[in-house]
Amino acid sequence: MSDPIAFIDLAAQRERLGSRVDEAILRVVNHGGYIMGPEVKTLEADLSAFCGAKHTISCANGTDALGFVLMAKGVKECDAVLCPSFTFAATAEVVAWTGATPIFIDVREDTFNLDIASLEAGVKTARKLGLNPVAVIPVDLFGLPADYDAIEAVCEREGMWMLCDAAQSFGASYKGHKVGSMGLATTTSFFPAKPLGCYGDGGAVFTNDDELAAVMRSIRVHGQGSDKYDNVRIGMNGRLDTMQAAVLIEKLKIFPSEIEARDKVAKRYNAHLRDIAVVPETPEGYTSVWAQYTLRMAGFDREQFQADLKAAGVPTAVYYPKPLHQQTAYKGYPVAGNGLPVSERLALEVVSLPMHPYLTEAVQDRVIAAVKDAMVKQRRAAAE
Ligand SMILES: *Cc1c(COP(=O)(O)O)cnc(C)c1O
């Protein structure tokens, strides 16, 4: 039996980068500007140039990034913020931080992203509860942008603003626009397993709004004003470490070729699995960075499927086994309309396959063969 396959292979990337990252880290160790050192400014300029945003505010992680925007906008107790239920907890967690109410919205089964009809129902739910719906946080799940134009149209009609949670999709594009250049602001995460990751925690906010950017820069350092010892607002300690900035400067240089490599893997998986499984199709006008490559296993025993792949040396993962509105900390919050049937169903159906830029065709073929074998086995058993 051949070696087990890596779900995400950071060692292969490290090998490709050679000594460049190590040298960059060592430069920081030696110059000593560990907090807000020169690399932080350089990285922010590089990220702005990459995605086309006027301002990049780097920060400690993708959760703080979301928090910066809500704090800067003064989101408060009587407000509601609409967000998908089929996402990572951070998206709704930050809403709860501010004392506002997260209202959970359903997603589409084809893109895993916000459903517009459910979003409209969510606005009504908010008003019925006496809350003021101020914002929507669309999530670009698994690296595919949400339908920003359709969401923005609802926002305009209802007087809300859009904060794009691009923790999984930095590097992707929507109708010719890079993620980071749309909505009031966009946030991302540099957690190691994200498409662009550092060697620890990191994140960033992107915006074209000068005033919002200035407020977030202040929030990042305890609400600092122009006089360092006169704090003008309540903020936090949300800075990105200089060492992580140094790592990201080097990783960003190879990121475009990594995005291409990821897309190649996904297209090849799709071509070989489309006939047997429900594969993730990229809508016209979108690109994905494939944070995850996720199949839908309706009618199959997912646990058995995962066990069979594991036996063949192929790791799998389930993102997410429980939608937020069913989780202990969040089940007291309202949901849009009469419920979120798609989120609940997807949680039972989805399974993600190994995805990273360094998957060779030979390894891809092993994954594809294992998926086919496991599915054929279940179909045969069902037919008997
Ligand atoms: C990872 C992630 C976050 C949070 O990022 P951290 O850097 O881990 O704080 C937020 N939203 C989504 C959708 C994520 O996947």
The ligand as an ORCA input file, in Angstrom:
! r2SCAN-3c Opt
* xyz 0 1
  C     -11.235     30.707      9.247
  C     -12.466     31.497      9.182
  C     -12.677     32.643      9.974
  C     -11.768     33.048     11.108
  O     -10.452     33.188     10.824
  P      -9.360     33.055     12.011
  O      -8.127     33.619     11.389
  O      -9.236     31.608     12.332
  O      -9.833     33.863     13.157
  C     -13.818     33.395      9.772
  N     -14.729     33.036      8.864
  C     -14.590     31.940      8.102
  C     -15.645     31.614      7.092
  C     -13.467     31.117      8.237
  O     -13.350     30.027      7.478
*
